[in-house]
Amino acid sequence: MPSCFFLLILVYHTCASLDVGSVPDPGKEVTYKDLQLFTDNFSEKNWIGRTQFGILYRAKLPRGWKGIDDEKDVTVKMWETKNYLPNDKYHCVSPEYLFARVKDEIRFLSLPFIESHQNVGKVEGYCFEENKLGVVYDVKPFDTIHNLMADKEKFGWRNRVKVALGLARFLEHCHVNTSRYIVRNLSAAHVLVDQDFNPYLVDFAMILGGDIGDGREPGSGVPLFSYGYTDSYVGLCGLWTDRTDVYTFGVILLELIMKHTSHGLTRALKLKRHAFVDDIACMCYRKKLAEAGNGEVKCSFINKYLRLDPDFDDEDGTELTMLALHCVERLPHHRPSMQEVVHKLENLHVVDKLARF
């Protein structure tokens, strides 16, 4: 078993009050009126999409605000007590739980080794005004990869690999730190890209590591993962490891190469019952293994339209498919580390050829 594999056991408990600690840099506090100003009163045109516990908006800091010389594009996330599922169903979390998680996120993003990483949204400001909880990220947003997933024109092969590599490098950065942080609720809806398709992870509602996060859970019946990104091993054993992030990264990688989110793929394949992208991919692979007599099989699940992209390489397609399948292995110790994932991605032909990642 690789030495960097580690185990975090959650302690399930309840408490009457939450000691959420202090937030760094009080000078970054903003008011709810500020957030309304930045987002044009949370207008529909600035709506980007939902995260597990919030909503993302395009926003602008006006010229002269806190002395800035010109207006600045940023991203605002408003946290919500409603955890939405498909078909507008939702679970609720307590305001106390949400407040603690917002503070955990801000503390995490303020850590020097995190704040300096190029693939994370840096905190420009935050709002703790009564029940209005918001964070301003220093990210000029184009869109989330969840929204772009099915768009082969805007989101081509090279940029999909670029996003995968940037996200993998950030997760590796978290896992190899001495405090060994795990994100836990990775989702395509939590990955923003700018106009150059540089990826930024902008949701850390369930970050755990060091002295951040204490095993608190959102409450009975509320999913521990973003919908469609569930590592069944955690559900069975209650154990969180760095390989939990590897699993959810593998789901995102499958979505990137198959050009569909989990629920989008169900519709595209006209399935009668909902199936997640990792379930479909593993089912297809098991079928190929059976046809080959359970010998070693390499296959490619790359979407047919992405295969037509001028930057696409057949060998890369096979390597990415097998890497994604390796990441979503049922048992955590069968999955690669994020260091191994980054190494695989860096050796793809498209990365070597373009050398712009």
C-alpha positions in Angstrom: 0.0 0.0 0.0 1.5 3.4 -0.9 3.0 5.3 2.0 0.9 8.4 1.3 -2.3 6.6 1.9 -3.9 7.8 5.0 -7.1 7.2 7.0 -9.4 9.6 8.7 -12.1 8.1 10.9 -15.2 10.2 11.4 -16.5 10.5 14.9 -20.2 10.8 14.8 -21.6 13.0 17.6 -24.0 15.8 18.4 -23.3 18.9 20.4 -25.5 21.7 21.8 -23.2 24.5 20.5 -20.5 24.7 17.8 -17.2 26.3 18.6 -16.5 27.7 15.1 -13.3 29.6 16.0 -12.2 32.8 14.4 -11.9 33.9 10.8 -8.7 35.3 9.5 -8.5 38.9 8.2 -11.6 40.7 9.5 -10.8 43.4 7.0 -12.3 41.2 4.3 -15.8 41.4 5.8 -18.5 42.8 3.4 -22.2 43.5 3.9 -25.2 41.9 2.3 -25.8 45.2 0.6 -22.3 44.9 -0.9 -23.2 41.5 -2.3 -26.4 42.8 -3.8 -24.4 45.6 -5.4 -21.8 43.2 -6.8 -24.3 40.8 -8.3 -26.9 43.4 -9.5 -29.2 42.2 -6.7 -28.5 38.5 -7.6 -30.0 39.0 -11.0 -30.8 36.0 -13.2 -28.3 37.0 -15.8 -25.5 36.6 -13.2 -26.7 33.2 -12.0 -24.1 30.5 -12.7 -25.5 27.5 -10.9 -25.9 25.6 -7.6 -23.2 24.0 -5.5 -24.1 21.4 -2.8 -24.8 24.1 -0.2 -25.1 27.3 -2.2 -25.5 29.3 -5.4 -22.7 30.8 -7.6 -23.1 34.3 -9.2 -21.0 36.3 -11.6 -20.2 39.6 -9.9 -18.2 42.8 -10.3 -16.5 44.9 -7.7 -17.2 48.6 -8.7 -14.3 51.0 -9.4 -13.4 52.8 -6.2 -14.7 50.0 -3.9 -12.0 49.8 -1.2 -9.7 51.8 -3.3 -9.5 49.6 -6.5 -8.7 51.5 -9.6 -11.0 49.7 -12.0 -14.0 47.4 -11.8 -13.1 43.8 -11.2 -14.8 40.5 -12.2 -15.3 38.1 -9.3 -17.5 35.2 -8.2 -20.0 35.3 -5.3 -21.3 32.2 -3.6 -24.4 32.5 -1.3 -24.7 29.6 1.1 -28.1 28.1 1.7 -29.5 25.8 4.3 -31.2 23.8 1.5 -29.2 21.0 -0.1 -30.8 20.6 -3.5 -31.2 17.3 -5.4 -32.6 16.8 -8.9 -36.3 17.6 -9.5 -36.0 20.5 -7.1 -36.1 18.2 -4.1 -33.9 19.2 -1.2 -32.7 18.4 2.4 -32.2 21.1 5.0 -29.2 21.7 7.2 -29.1 23.8 10.4 -27.9 27.4 10.2 -25.4 26.6 12.9 -23.9 23.7 10.9 -23.8 25.9 7.8 -22.1 28.8 9.6 -19.4 26.5 10.9 -18.8 25.1 7.5 -18.5 28.6 5.9 -15.9 29.5 8.5 -14.0 26.3 7.9 -13.9 27.1 4.2 -12.6 30.6 4.8 -10.0 29.3 7.2 -8.9 26.7 4.8 -8.6 29.1 1.8 -6.6 31.5 4.0 -3.9 28.9 4.7 -0.7 30.2 2.9 0.0 26.9 1.1 -3.6 26.8 -0.2 -4.0 30.5 -1.0 -0.9 30.4 -3.2 -2.2 27.6 -5.4 -3.3 28.6 -8.8 -6.3 26.3 -9.0 -8.3 27.5 -6.0 -10.6 30.5 -5.7 -9.0 33.0 -3.3 -11.2 34.8 -0.8 -11.8 38.4 -1.7 -14.4 39.0 0.9 -17.1 37.3 3.1 -20.4 38.2 4.6 -21.8 36.9 8.0 -24.8 39.2 8.3 -27.6 37.5 10.3 -28.7 34.6 8.1 -27.0 35.9 5.0 -23.8 34.0 4.4 -21.7 34.7 1.4 -18.1 34.5 0.0 -16.5 36.5 -2.7 -13.8 34.7 -4.7 -11.1 36.4 -6.8 -12.1 34.4 -9.9 -13.3 35.9 -13.2 -15.8 33.2 -14.1 -16.7 31.8 -17.5 -18.8 28.9 -16.3 -18.7 25.7 -14.3 -17.6 22.5 -16.0 -21.0 21.1 -15.0 -22.7 23.6 -17.3 -20.2 23.2 -20.1 -19.9 19.4 -20.0 -22.1 18.6 -23.0 -20.7 21.5 -25.1 -18.1 20.0 -27.5 -17.6 23.4 -29.2 -16.8 25.6 -26.2 -15.3 22.8 -24.2 -12.9 20.8 -26.4 -10.5 17.9 -25.8 -7.5 20.0 -24.9 -9.4 22.1 -22.4 -11.0 19.0 -20.8 -7.5 17.6 -20.2 -6.3 21.0 -18.9 -9.2 21.0 -16.4 -8.5 17.5 -15.2 -4.8 18.1 -14.7 -5.3 21.4 -12.9 -7.9 19.8 -10.5 -5.6 16.7 -10.0 -2.7 18.9 -9.1 -4.7 20.8 -6.5 -5.9 17.6 -4.9 -2.4 16.2 -4.8 -1.3 19.5 -3.2 -3.9 19.0 -0.4 -3.1 15.3 0.1 0.6 15.5 0.4 0.6 18.4 2.9 1.5 17.4 6.5 -2.1 18.1 7.6 -3.4 16.0 4.7 -6.7 17.7 3.8 -9.5 15.9 2.0 -12.2 17.8 0.1 -14.9 15.1 0.4 -17.6 16.7 -1.7 -16.0 17.2 -5.1 -18.4 17.9 -8.0 -18.3 19.3 -11.5 -20.6 22.1 -10.3 -17.9 23.2 -7.8 -15.2 23.6 -10.6 -15.3 27.1 -12.2 -13.2 27.9 -15.3 -12.1 31.3 -16.6 -12.0 32.3 -20.2 -8.7 30.3 -20.6 -10.2 27.2 -19.0 -8.0 27.4 -15.9 -10.0 25.5 -13.3 -10.7 26.8 -9.8 -12.3 24.7 -7.1 -14.8 27.0 -5.2 -16.6 24.8 -2.7 -15.1 23.4 0.5 -18.2 22.9 2.6 -16.9 19.5 3.9 -13.2 20.1 4.0 -11.4 17.9 6.6 -7.8 18.0 7.8 -5.5 19.5 10.3 -7.7 21.4 12.8 -10.3 22.3 10.2 -13.5 20.2 10.1 -14.3 18.0 13.1 -16.4 15.2 11.6 -19.7 17.1 12.0 -22.3 15.9 9.6 -25.1 18.0 8.1 -27.9 16.0 9.8 -30.1 12.9 9.3 -31.0 12.2 5.7 -28.7 14.8 4.1 -26.2 13.3 1.6 -22.5 13.5 2.5 -21.6 13.8 -1.1 -22.7 16.0 -4.0 -25.4 14.2 -5.9 -23.9 11.8 -8.4 -20.5 11.6 -6.8 -21.0 9.0 -4.0 -18.2 6.7 -2.9 -20.2 3.8 -1.6 -17.3 2.6 0.6 -17.8 5.6 2.8 -21.5 4.8 3.1 -20.7 1.2 4.0 -17.8 1.7 6.4 -18.0 5.4 7.5 -14.3 5.9 6.6 -13.0 8.9 4.8 -9.6 8.7 3.1 -7.6 10.6 0.5 -8.9 7.9 -1.9 -12.4 9.3 -1.3 -11.3 12.4 -3.3 -9.7 10.1 -5.9 -13.0 8.4 -6.4 -15.0 11.6 -6.9 -12.2 12.9 -9.2 -12.6 9.7 -11.2 -16.3 10.4 -11.6 -15.5 13.9 -12.9 -12.9 12.5 -15.3 -15.5 10.0 -16.6 -17.9 12.9 -17.1 -15.2 14.9 -19.0 -14.4 12.1 -21.4 -17.9 10.9 -21.9 -19.2 14.5 -22.4 -22.1 14.1 -20.0 -22.8 14.7 -16.3 -24.3 11.7 -14.5 -28.0 12.7 -15.0 -27.2 14.0 -18.5 -25.8 10.6 -19.5 -29.0 8.9 -18.3 -31.0 11.1 -20.6 -28.6 10.8 -23.5 -28.7 7.0 -23.3 -32.5 7.1 -22.8 -32.3 4.8 -19.8 -35.6 4.0 -18.0 -34.0 4.2 -14.6 -31.4 6.7 -13.4 -27.8 5.5 -13.4 -24.7 7.4 -12.5 -21.8 7.8 -14.9 -19.4 5.6 -12.8 -22.1 2.8 -12.6 -22.5 2.9 -16.4 -18.8 3.0 -17.1 -18.0 0.1 -14.7 -20.9 -1.9 -16.1 -19.6 -1.5 -19.7 -16.1 -2.4 -18.6 -17.2 -5.6 -16.8 -19.1 -6.6 -20.0 -15.9 -6.1 -22.0 -13.9 -8.2 -19.4 -16.5 -11.0 -19.7 -16.3 -10.9 -23.5 -12.5 -11.2 -23.3 -12.6 -14.1 -20.8 -11.7 -11.9 -17.9 -8.2 -11.2 -19.3 -6.6 -7.8 -19.3 -8.7 -5.4 -21.3 -8.0 -1.8 -22.3 -10.8 0.2 -23.7 -11.9 3.8 -24.5 -15.1 5.5 -23.4 -14.4 8.8 -25.2 -17.4 10.4 -26.6 -17.6 10.1 -30.4 -17.7 13.9 -30.9 -14.6 14.4 -28.8 -12.8 11.8 -30.9 -13.2 14.2 -33.9 -11.4 17.0 -32.0 -8.1 17.8 -33.8 -6.2 17.6 -30.5 -7.6 14.1 -29.7 -5.2 11.2 -29.5 -6.4 7.6 -29.5 -3.7 6.4 -27.0 -4.6 9.3 -24.7 -8.3 8.3 -24.9 -7.5 4.8 -23.7 -5.1 5.9 -21.0 -7.7 8.4 -19.6 -10.5 5.8 -19.7 -8.4 3.3 -17.8 -7.2 5.9 -15.3 -10.8 6.9 -14.6 -11.9 3.3 -14.1 -8.9 2.8 -11.8 -10.0 5.8 -9.7 -13.5 4.5 -9.2 -12.5 1.0 -8.0 -14.8 -0.1 -5.2 -12.0 -0.6 -2.6 -10.0 2.5 -1.7 -6.6 0.7 -1.6 -7.1 -0.4 -5.2 -7.3 3.2 -6.3 -4.2 5.3 -7.3 -3.0 8.2 -5.2 -3.4 11.7 -6.6 0.3 11.8 -7.1 0.0 8.8 -9.4 -3.0 10.4 -11.2 -1.0 13.6 -11.9 1.9 11.6 -13.2 -0.4 9.7 -15.6 -2.0 13.0 -16.8 1.3 14.7 -17.3 2.5 11.9 -19.6 -0.5 12.2 -22.0 0.5 13.1 -25.6 -1.7 16.2 -25.6 0.0 17.6 -22.6 3.5 16.9 -24.0 2.5 18.2 -27.4 1.0 21.5 -26.4 3.1 22.1 -23.3 0.8 24.9 -22.2 -0.5 23.3 -19.0 
